[in-house]
Amino acid sequence: MKIVVIGGTGLIGSKTVAKLGEHGHEAVAASPNTGVNTITGEGLAEVMTGAQVVIDVSNSPSFEDKAVLKFFETSTRNLLAAETEAGVGHHVAVSIVGTERMPENGYFRAKIAQEQLIEKSGIPFSLVHATQFFEFVRGIADTSTDDATVRIAPVLFQPMAGDDVAQAVCRVSVGSPLNGRTEIAGPEQFRMDEFFRDALAGWGDPRQVVTDVHARYFGSELSERSLVPGDGATLGKIRYRDWAAQNAAGK
């Protein structure tokens, strides 16, 4: 199949393109770097020619509330219009576990808006809700830092490797459209504060992790299950300790 991957030069997109290619599909990486811009519409009609599936793993260059909402609404509308014109039969989008549980989070509101456009488009679709990526763990620690203190809530946390995300996205994309959502997560659940305490120790990071039930996650207070999937989620195979050891060895 010809499968267009929007955001195909990014972290998850590049892994997805590679995995699809390994299985014999014509995977096309579409991003501004390759001449495809979902905001301006540049290159969209051309890249859609002959495509059976479109995977959207693109991300906003700005996380400011209004900017991220404008990005996802504009990008998704342009993308869906081009897919309709080209007769694309399956739209796959990656979103986040727990978006509906944190409406005060501007990024999550933007992802919900994106999903609503997809659901109303008339194009068969699949929504893949993923937990946080191992690759973003340091960023989460940094945004949770106040001076030399990292404030983390003692809630459940189930991150996953980018390779497992890409594997799941590939599997969904070559199957029948779900016309709904599926959840994916890492193979292990942790207490978030304990996870970051161990992670920082593993990095040799001197910052102190403080358990704080009111600690905010990108502006949101968390409940016990805000960040983890429900029953029936597809779990990845890569454990954090193995991923961390492999990435440390590769540096």
C-alpha positions in Angstrom: 0.0 0.0 0.0 1.0 3.6 -0.4 0.9 5.1 3.1 1.5 8.8 3.6 3.0 9.7 7.0 2.3 13.3 7.9 5.1 14.4 10.3 7.1 11.6 8.8 10.5 13.1 9.5 9.9 13.4 13.3 10.6 11.1 16.1 7.6 8.7 15.7 7.1 9.5 12.0 10.6 8.4 10.9 10.3 5.2 12.9 6.9 4.5 11.4 8.1 5.1 7.8 11.1 2.8 8.4 8.9 0.0 9.8 6.3 0.2 7.0 9.1 0.1 4.5 10.5 -3.1 6.1 7.1 -4.7 5.5 7.0 -3.8 1.8 4.7 -0.8 1.9 5.4 2.4 0.0 5.7 4.7 3.0 6.1 8.4 2.1 7.5 10.8 4.7 5.5 14.1 4.4 6.6 17.2 6.2 7.7 20.7 5.5 11.2 19.3 5.1 10.0 17.2 2.2 7.8 19.9 0.6 4.5 19.0 2.2 2.9 21.6 4.4 -0.5 20.9 6.0 -0.9 24.6 7.1 -0.4 26.2 3.7 -1.6 23.2 1.7 1.7 23.0 -0.2 2.3 19.6 -1.8 -0.8 18.0 -0.2 -2.6 17.1 -3.4 0.5 15.7 -5.0 1.5 13.5 -2.1 -2.0 12.1 -1.7 -2.2 10.7 -5.3 -2.6 7.0 -5.0 -2.5 6.9 -1.2 -4.7 4.3 0.5 -3.8 5.4 4.1 -2.7 8.6 5.8 -1.1 8.6 9.2 -0.9 11.9 11.0 1.8 12.1 13.7 2.5 15.8 13.1 2.9 18.2 16.0 2.5 21.9 16.5 5.7 24.1 16.6 4.2 26.1 19.4 2.5 24.7 22.6 0.8 28.1 23.4 -2.9 27.4 23.8 -4.3 29.5 20.9 -1.4 28.6 18.6 -1.6 24.8 19.1 -5.4 24.9 18.6 -5.0 26.8 15.4 -2.3 24.4 14.2 -4.3 21.2 14.7 -7.6 22.6 13.4 -6.0 24.2 10.3 -3.7 21.2 9.6 -6.5 18.6 10.1 -9.0 20.4 8.0 -6.6 20.8 5.1 -5.4 17.2 5.4 -9.0 15.8 5.5 -10.0 17.9 2.5 -7.0 16.6 0.5 -7.8 13.0 1.5 -11.4 13.3 0.5 -10.4 14.6 -2.9 -7.9 11.8 -3.4 -10.2 9.0 -2.1 -8.1 8.0 0.8 -9.7 5.1 2.7 -8.2 5.3 6.1 -7.0 8.2 8.3 -4.9 7.3 11.3 -4.1 9.9 14.0 -1.9 9.6 17.1 -3.3 11.3 20.2 -2.7 11.0 23.9 -4.2 8.8 26.6 -6.3 11.0 29.0 -7.0 14.0 26.8 -10.6 14.0 27.9 -9.6 13.9 31.6 -7.7 17.2 31.6 -9.8 19.8 29.8 -7.8 22.7 31.4 -4.7 21.6 29.4 -4.6 23.7 26.2 -2.6 21.1 24.3 -5.1 18.4 25.2 -8.0 20.6 24.2 -6.4 21.0 20.8 -6.0 17.3 20.4 -9.7 16.8 21.2 -10.6 19.4 18.6 -8.5 17.5 16.1 -10.2 14.2 16.9 -13.7 15.7 16.5 -12.8 17.0 13.0 -11.6 13.5 12.1 -14.7 11.8 13.5 -17.0 14.1 11.5 -15.1 13.9 8.3 -16.8 10.9 6.8 -13.4 9.3 6.1 -12.9 5.9 7.9 -10.5 6.5 10.7 -8.5 5.1 13.6 -7.4 7.1 16.7 -4.3 5.8 18.5 -4.1 7.1 22.1 -0.6 6.7 23.4 0.9 7.3 26.9 4.0 9.4 27.3 7.2 8.5 25.4 10.4 7.4 27.1 12.1 10.0 24.8 10.2 12.8 26.5 10.9 11.8 30.1 13.7 14.4 30.5 11.5 17.1 29.1 8.8 16.2 31.7 11.3 16.4 34.5 12.5 19.8 33.2 9.0 21.3 33.0 8.3 20.1 36.5 11.5 21.7 38.0 11.5 24.6 40.4 15.1 25.6 41.1 16.7 22.3 42.0 13.4 20.6 42.9 11.4 18.4 40.6 7.8 18.3 41.9 5.9 15.2 40.8 2.5 13.8 41.8 2.3 10.2 43.2 0.0 9.0 40.4 0.1 6.1 38.0 2.5 6.5 35.1 2.9 4.0 32.2 5.3 5.5 29.6 6.4 3.7 26.4 9.2 3.6 23.9 8.9 5.4 20.6 9.7 2.2 18.8 6.6 0.5 20.4 4.5 3.5 19.5 5.5 3.3 15.8 5.0 -0.5 15.8 1.4 0.0 17.1 0.7 2.7 14.6 1.9 0.6 11.7 -0.3 -2.3 12.9 -3.4 -0.1 13.1 -2.7 1.6 9.7 -2.6 -1.7 7.7 -5.7 -3.0 9.4 -9.4 -2.2 9.0 -10.4 1.3 10.2 -11.6 1.2 13.8 -13.9 4.2 13.4 -13.0 4.8 17.1 -10.0 4.7 19.3 -7.5 2.2 20.7 -5.1 2.8 23.6 -1.4 1.9 23.7 1.0 2.0 26.7 4.2 0.7 28.1 4.5 -2.8 29.7 5.0 -1.4 33.2 3.1 0.9 35.5 5.0 3.0 38.0 4.2 5.6 40.6 5.2 8.8 38.8 7.2 10.3 41.6 9.1 7.1 42.2 9.8 6.7 38.4 11.3 10.1 38.2 13.3 9.6 41.4 14.9 6.5 39.9 15.3 8.1 36.5 17.2 11.1 37.8 19.4 8.9 39.9 20.2 6.9 36.8 21.1 10.1 34.9 23.4 11.2 37.8 21.1 14.2 38.0 21.5 16.1 41.3 17.9 17.5 41.3 15.7 16.3 44.1 12.3 14.8 43.3 9.7 15.9 45.8 6.3 14.1 46.0 3.6 16.7 45.7 -0.1 15.7 45.3 -0.8 19.1 43.8 2.1 19.1 41.4 0.9 20.1 37.9 1.6 18.3 34.7 1.7 20.9 31.9 -0.7 23.0 33.9 -3.0 20.2 35.1 -3.4 18.6 38.5 -3.5 14.8 38.1 -5.8 12.2 39.6 -4.7 8.6 40.1 -5.5 7.4 36.6 -5.2 10.6 34.5 -2.2 9.4 32.5 -2.8 5.6 32.2 -5.1 3.7 29.9 -8.2 1.7 30.7 -8.6 -2.1 30.4 -7.8 -3.6 27.1 -4.9 -1.4 26.1 -2.2 -2.8 23.8 1.1 -2.9 25.7 4.5 -2.4 24.2 7.4 -4.8 24.9 10.3 -2.4 25.7 10.9 -1.8 29.4 12.2 1.6 30.5 15.3 0.2 32.2 16.3 -1.7 29.1 15.6 1.4 26.9 17.6 3.6 29.2 20.6 1.2 29.3 20.6 0.9 25.5 20.4 4.7 25.0 23.1 5.4 27.6 25.4 2.8 25.8 24.7 4.5 22.5 25.8 7.9 23.6 
